Amino acid sequence: MTAPVSTKRRPTMAHPGRAWTALGLGVAAQTSGTVFVSAPAFLIPLLHTERGMSLAQAGLLAAAPTLGMVITLIAWGALVDCIGEKWVIAGGLALTALAAAAAIAAQGYVALGLFLLLGGMTSASTNAASGRVVVGWFPKDRRGLAMGIRQMCQPLGVTIAAVTIPTIASASGVGAAMLVPLVMTAVFAVASAVGIKDPPRAPRPTDAAATASANPYRSSGFLWRIHAVSILLVVPQFTLSTFGLVWLVAELHWPPLAAGVLVGIAQFVGAVGRLFVGVLSDRVGSRVRPLRWVAMAACAAMLLLAAFDVSFWGAAAVMFVIATTIVVADNGLAFTSVAEVAGSAWAGRALGAQNTGQFLAASVVGPAVGALIGLVGYPFAFVIVALCPAVAVPLIPGAHAEHDRL
């Protein structure tokens, strides 16, 4: 007996060329912004080991761009909801290029920190807008894949910074190292202005009552819980991206170039991991179920990294790559979930709020974890950081709550 043939068709994209072009340019734009934001973290070995800065002081300087992002993310998101994605991305990157140029010319660490702060404020535009482009152009059954690709930009940006910034800074100084984000942000500001097309939008509510009833923050606690979970899960992520290089150099005595290459490899593998979990979320029909798995794995990975810190360096290096891959895997899942639940009218503001919480936590990680490492050492600091994903697990909403909101 012949099995019946299913006539159910997978939804098709109305404009696949525009969708993939917007996704590619969105990834490139945010990657270049991430290089700017990540660059100060890879100046820490130079500032700490050669110029006498404490880890807490160097961590504070490294946190300046993320603090700047916290200040403006929601505002950029609101602007995206009003005028669209294209000019927010292009304009924000152009301003970031100007901040990078000013950082190159800065005299003293206070001035450098100020321009890093301003660059973080402007680079936040790509975080709020590039995710909005993905949700606008891709149908629901492909958003996990598309957002997984889009979320590769953060580890890719860190990879580029890890491979280039320490080497250039050691050879030619801080100003020369900042040429990398300057060139990238300038190039992709122009490319975004030329190539990105804003996706079609659903009609906005016209009266105040309809607008209030559409507010996803009033009708459910789902978004609040995802924001809280993401804040907790960003702590191990930024702990490794901020202090991974200096841990390898100062604690495990790796040469700076080899350590930078390993960090770059770890971030690249993490980018692929984000793509994998995005596809997985499409397959299982849920963003929050894989998010729960990632949170549990992140807790275990930080504990194992603490254990391997005191063992031979080869095992620690392998575990560092594994841990980095795991701790960056949650972003795309949470980001997609927030955008889908918020809807087109609120996606920009909701994604801005999502990133604000994450980068607020990230801006604290630099000085706080740096001081913690100075107080108790790397292994115990990793154990304490592992508590954050452990606390996040029970806060993740159930799959039934997710389906009720969609």
Secondary structure, 3 states (H helix, E strand, C coil): CCCCCCCCCCCCCCCHHHHHHHHHHHHHHHHHHHHHHHHHHHHHHHHHHHCCCCHHHHHHHHHHHHHHHHHHHHHHHHHHHHHCCHHHHHHHHHHHHHHHHHHHHCCCHHHHHHHHHHHHHHHHHHHHHHHHHHHHHCCHHHHHHHHHHHCCHHHHHHHHHHHHHHHHHHHHCHHHHCHHHHHHHHHHHHHHHHHCCCCCCCCCCCCHHHHHHCCHHHHCCHHHHHHHHHHHHHHHHHHHHHHHHHHHHHHCCCCHHHHHHHHHHHHHHHHHHHHHHHHHHHHHCCCHHHHHHHHHHHHHHHHHHHHHCCCCHHHHHHHHHHHHHHHCCHHHHHHHHHHHHHCCCCHHHHHHHHHHHHHHHHHHHHHHHHHHHHHHCHHHHHHHHHHHHHHHHHHCCCHHHHHHHC
